[in-house]
Amino acid sequence: MLIYKEGEAYKVTVFRRSGLRRKLKPETYLLQEENGNLFMNTGFRIDVSYNEATDVLTFSPNGDYVRVKPQPGHPTEE
């Protein structure tokens, strides 16, 4: 999972394995806010919450995600 800012919007990219070859396929969704609540629409509404104290994102119903510290030389590090 990759979360990033593009302009004024935040986007979430998830990587799924599909097909016989189990090739990774990225799917990107817009992180939206409605009445103070964050969600993304994947065809279903996935609610998102963030616990700043523990730096954990929770996606309902998919569970918790903890931030990974970038490794030196890793392509996501800029």
HELIX and SHEET records of a PDB file:
SHEET    1   A 7 LEU A   2  GLU A   6  0                                        
SHEET    2   A 7 ALA A   9  SER A  18 -1                                        
SHEET    3   A 7 LYS A  23  GLU A  34 -1                                        
SHEET    4   A 7 ASN A  37  ASN A  41 -1                                        
SHEET    5   A 7 ARG A  45  ASN A  51 -1                                        
SHEET    6   A 7 VAL A  56  SER A  60 -1                                        
SHEET    7   A 7 GLY A  63  VAL A  66 -1                                        
END                                                                             
